[in-house]
Amino acid sequence: MIIIVTGMPGSGKSKIVKEFERRGFPSVSMGDIVREETSKRGLELTKENVAKVSIRLRQELGENAVAKLTVEKVRGLLKESKAVVIDGVRSLDEVGTFRSAFPEEELVIIAVHTPPHTRFERLRARGRHDDPHTWEDFEERDWKELKFGIGNVIAMADYMVVNDSSREEYERKVQELVDRILAEH
């Protein structure tokens, strides 16, 4: 099974990924794939460089470039696990890449929705090099994500979790969701 976790930056995708990992399922972060590619190209890991490499990859390999680079990692992990979690799918082209690469695997999409102001505060607190520092940076990043097509992936999700409550309540929702998915699939 391929489990795709999608959602806008700062929505809480990593909690879902970590819950699957806690239960023994490996994961691949598409954002990490872009950061690795940025480093391979000899560029410093800045927000600007990562964004440029993300766009350049799509120009060089097509709209599903990051998914193409992710396929081999997923293939290797599927040899040792009955399910692999992919974090950060941003377009239906990428979903299609995984469907084509793994036709024998069931593909499940989980979307996380969190209100924008909550996501902005979380991203500022997280402090990763590519996180926005101002509301304008945050909006610009959201628009880029939406232009990639992430809204379409969210719309096609098999499961949706809303992350607008306390940390404890969200963790409970995530545990229940993972229980449900593992029971149904």
C-alpha positions as CSV (number, residue, x, y, z in Angstrom):
1,M,0.0,0.0,0.0
2,I,1.2,3.5,-0.8
3,I,-0.1,6.1,1.7
4,I,0.1,9.7,0.4
5,V,-0.1,12.4,3.0
6,T,-0.9,15.9,1.6
7,G,-1.8,19.3,3.0
8,M,-0.6,22.8,3.0
9,P,2.7,23.7,4.7
10,G,2.4,23.6,8.5
11,S,-0.9,21.7,8.4
12,G,0.3,18.8,10.6
13,K,1.2,16.2,8.0
14,S,4.3,15.1,9.9
15,K,2.2,13.9,12.9
16,I,0.4,11.4,10.5
17,V,3.7,10.3,9.0
18,K,5.2,9.8,12.5
19,E,2.2,7.8,13.6
20,F,2.6,5.4,10.7
21,E,6.4,5.3,11.4
22,R,5.7,4.5,15.1
23,R,3.7,1.5,13.9
24,G,6.7,0.3,11.8
25,F,5.9,1.7,8.3
26,P,8.7,3.6,6.5
27,S,8.2,7.1,5.0
28,V,9.7,9.3,2.3
29,S,9.5,13.1,2.3
30,M,9.3,14.7,-1.1
31,G,10.5,17.9,0.5
32,D,13.6,16.1,1.6
33,I,14.1,14.8,-2.0
34,V,14.2,18.4,-3.2
35,R,16.5,19.5,-0.4
36,E,18.8,16.6,-1.3
37,E,18.8,17.6,-4.9
38,T,19.6,21.2,-3.9
39,S,22.6,20.0,-2.0
40,K,23.7,17.7,-4.9
41,R,23.7,20.8,-7.1
42,G,26.1,22.5,-4.8
43,L,23.7,25.0,-3.5
44,E,23.2,26.3,0.0
45,L,19.9,25.1,1.6
46,T,18.1,28.5,1.5
47,K,14.4,29.0,0.8
48,E,15.2,30.6,-2.5
49,N,17.6,27.9,-3.6
50,V,15.2,25.1,-2.7
51,A,12.4,26.9,-4.5
52,K,14.5,27.4,-7.6
53,V,15.6,23.7,-7.6
54,S,12.0,22.6,-7.2
55,I,11.0,24.7,-10.3
56,R,14.1,23.6,-12.2
57,L,13.4,19.9,-11.6
58,R,9.9,20.4,-13.0
59,Q,11.4,22.1,-16.1
60,E,13.9,19.4,-16.6
61,L,11.8,16.3,-15.8
62,G,8.2,17.4,-16.1
63,E,5.6,18.4,-13.6
64,N,5.9,15.1,-11.7
65,A,9.7,15.4,-11.4
66,V,9.9,15.1,-7.6
67,A,7.6,12.0,-7.7
68,K,9.9,10.4,-10.4
69,L,12.9,11.0,-8.0
70,T,10.9,9.5,-5.1
71,V,9.8,6.3,-6.9
72,E,13.1,4.4,-6.5
73,K,13.2,5.1,-2.8
74,V,9.6,3.9,-2.4
75,R,10.4,0.8,-4.5
76,G,13.2,-0.1,-2.2
77,L,11.2,0.4,1.0
78,L,8.3,-1.7,-0.4
79,K,10.6,-4.7,-0.5
80,E,10.7,-4.7,3.3
81,S,7.3,-3.3,4.3
82,K,3.7,-3.8,3.2
83,A,3.1,0.0,3.2
84,V,5.1,3.1,2.6
85,V,4.1,6.6,3.5
86,I,4.9,9.5,1.1
87,D,4.8,13.0,2.6
88,G,4.4,16.1,0.5
89,V,2.6,15.1,-2.8
90,R,1.6,18.4,-4.5
91,S,-0.1,17.5,-7.7
92,L,-2.3,14.9,-9.4
93,D,0.5,14.4,-11.9
94,E,2.6,13.2,-8.9
95,V,-0.3,10.9,-7.7
96,G,-0.5,9.5,-11.3
97,T,3.3,8.8,-11.2
98,F,2.9,6.7,-8.1
99,R,-0.2,4.9,-9.6
100,S,1.8,4.1,-12.7
101,A,4.9,3.0,-10.9
102,F,3.1,0.8,-8.4
103,P,-0.1,-0.5,-10.2
104,E,-0.2,-3.5,-7.9
105,E,-0.3,-1.3,-4.8
106,E,-3.4,0.2,-3.2
107,L,-3.0,4.0,-3.1
108,V,-4.6,5.9,-0.2
109,I,-4.6,9.7,0.0
110,I,-4.8,11.4,3.4
111,A,-5.3,15.2,3.4
112,V,-4.8,17.5,6.4
113,H,-6.6,20.8,6.6
114,T,-5.5,23.5,9.1
115,P,-6.6,27.2,9.1
116,P,-4.0,29.5,7.5
117,H,-3.3,31.6,10.6
118,T,-2.6,28.5,12.7
119,R,-0.3,27.2,10.0
120,F,1.6,30.5,9.8
121,E,2.2,30.5,13.6
122,R,3.4,26.9,13.5
123,L,5.8,27.5,10.6
124,R,7.2,30.5,12.3
125,A,7.8,28.5,15.5
126,R,9.2,25.5,13.6
127,G,12.1,27.6,12.3
128,R,13.2,25.5,9.3
129,H,15.4,27.5,6.9
130,D,12.6,27.6,4.3
131,D,9.8,28.6,6.6
132,P,8.2,32.0,6.1
133,H,9.0,34.9,8.5
134,T,6.2,37.3,7.4
135,W,2.6,36.9,6.5
136,E,3.5,38.0,3.0
137,D,6.1,35.2,2.7
138,F,3.5,32.7,4.0
139,E,0.9,33.8,1.5
140,E,3.4,33.7,-1.4
141,R,4.4,30.1,-0.4
142,D,0.8,29.0,-0.2
143,W,0.1,30.4,-3.7
144,K,3.1,28.5,-5.0
145,E,1.7,25.3,-3.5
146,L,-1.7,25.9,-4.9
147,K,-0.2,26.6,-8.4
148,F,1.6,23.2,-8.2
149,G,-1.9,21.7,-7.8
150,I,-2.0,20.7,-4.2
151,G,-5.6,21.7,-3.9
152,N,-6.6,19.1,-6.4
153,V,-4.8,16.4,-4.4
154,I,-6.6,17.5,-1.3
155,A,-9.9,17.4,-3.1
156,M,-9.2,13.8,-4.2
157,A,-8.3,12.6,-0.7
158,D,-9.7,9.3,0.6
159,Y,-9.5,10.6,4.1
160,M,-9.5,14.2,5.5
161,V,-8.5,15.2,9.0
162,V,-9.0,18.8,10.3
163,N,-6.3,20.0,12.6
164,D,-7.9,23.0,14.4
165,S,-8.0,21.9,18.0
166,S,-5.5,21.2,20.7
167,R,-2.3,19.1,20.1
168,E,-3.8,16.3,22.2
169,E,-7.0,16.3,20.3
170,Y,-5.2,16.2,17.0
171,E,-3.0,13.4,18.1
172,R,-6.1,11.4,19.1
173,K,-7.7,12.1,15.7
174,V,-4.5,10.9,14.0
175,Q,-4.3,7.7,16.0
176,E,-7.9,7.0,15.2
177,L,-7.4,7.7,11.5
178,V,-4.4,5.4,11.3
179,D,-6.3,2.7,13.1
180,R,-9.2,3.1,10.7
181,I,-6.9,3.0,7.6
182,L,-5.0,-0.1,8.7
183,A,-8.3,-1.8,9.6
184,E,-9.9,-1.0,6.2
185,H,-6.9,-1.7,4.0
